[in-house]
Amino acid sequence: QVQLVESGGGLVQPGGSLRLSCAASGFTFRRYAMNWYRQAPGKERELVAIIGTTEGSTTYADSVKGRFTISRDNDKNTVNLQMNSLKPEDTAVYYCYVSIAPWNVYWGQGTQVTVSS
């Protein structure tokens, strides 16, 4: 079955960096776009970044442009999110997401990112 397992979250000071990873299994990874979402306390889940089936196709939320970079390794079935210049407002649970079909979507369990001094 499809599994998405995130890792790499933690506590970091403002201005710091973290790298999140999502290990995918149970589907043909290279055929699907992969997404990162986040959900802050009391807020709706929001899209952070999308990467298409190739490295060159990426989209970012305006709030993270220039600070976050999404990448994928189709040999290792992983998608990564490099987060630099982190701000307190980046504090959230970060989720990996894939849509195999409109009626068939999957989420990881999430990884907590806390930006605080």
C-alpha positions in Angstrom: 0.0 0.0 0.0 1.0 3.6 -0.4 3.1 5.0 2.4 4.6 8.4 2.9 7.0 8.9 5.9 8.3 12.3 6.7 11.4 13.1 8.8 13.7 16.0 9.6 11.5 18.2 11.6 12.6 19.9 14.9 13.2 23.0 16.8 15.3 25.7 15.1 16.0 29.4 15.8 14.8 32.1 13.5 17.1 32.4 10.5 18.1 28.8 10.7 17.6 25.9 8.3 16.0 22.5 8.2 15.8 19.8 5.6 12.7 17.7 5.5 12.5 14.3 3.7 9.6 12.2 2.7 10.2 8.5 1.9 7.5 7.1 -0.5 6.6 3.5 -1.2 3.8 1.5 -2.7 3.5 3.3 -6.0 5.6 4.2 -9.1 7.1 7.3 -7.5 8.7 8.8 -10.7 5.3 9.1 -12.4 3.7 11.4 -9.9 4.0 15.0 -8.8 4.8 15.3 -5.1 3.6 18.1 -2.7 4.5 19.5 0.7 1.8 21.1 2.8 1.8 22.6 6.2 -0.7 23.3 9.0 -0.1 25.8 11.7 -2.1 25.7 15.0 -5.6 27.1 14.4 -5.1 27.5 10.7 -6.1 25.5 7.6 -3.6 23.3 5.9 -1.9 25.1 3.1 0.2 24.1 0.0 3.9 24.9 0.4 5.5 23.5 -2.7 5.0 21.1 -5.6 7.5 19.3 -7.7 6.5 17.6 -11.0 7.9 14.4 -12.3 11.1 16.2 -13.3 13.3 18.4 -11.2 12.6 21.4 -13.3 8.9 21.7 -12.6 8.4 23.4 -9.2 5.8 25.7 -7.7 6.0 27.5 -4.4 3.7 29.4 -2.1 4.5 33.1 -2.1 5.3 33.0 1.6 8.2 30.6 1.0 9.6 31.6 -2.4 13.3 32.3 -2.3 13.7 30.5 1.1 12.5 26.9 0.5 13.6 24.5 -2.2 11.7 21.3 -3.1 13.6 18.4 -4.8 13.2 14.8 -5.6 15.3 11.7 -6.0 13.5 9.2 -8.3 16.1 6.5 -7.6 15.6 6.7 -3.8 11.8 7.5 -4.0 12.3 10.6 -1.8 11.1 14.1 -1.9 12.9 16.8 0.1 12.2 20.3 1.3 15.2 22.5 2.1 14.0 25.3 4.3 16.3 28.3 4.8 15.9 31.6 6.6 13.2 30.2 8.7 10.7 32.5 10.4 8.4 31.9 13.4 5.5 31.9 11.1 6.9 28.8 9.4 6.1 26.9 12.6 3.7 24.1 11.6 3.3 20.4 11.0 4.6 19.7 7.5 3.0 16.9 5.4 4.0 15.0 2.3 1.2 14.4 -0.2 0.6 12.6 -3.4 -2.5 12.3 -5.6 -2.5 9.0 -7.5 -5.9 9.9 -8.9 -8.5 12.6 -8.0 -10.3 10.1 -5.7 -7.1 8.5 -4.5 -4.9 10.8 -2.4 -2.4 10.1 0.4 -0.8 12.0 3.2 2.1 11.3 5.5 1.8 11.4 9.2 3.5 14.9 9.4 6.6 16.2 11.0 6.7 19.2 13.4 8.7 22.2 12.6 9.1 24.8 15.3 10.9 28.1 14.7 11.6 29.9 18.0 14.3 31.6 19.9 
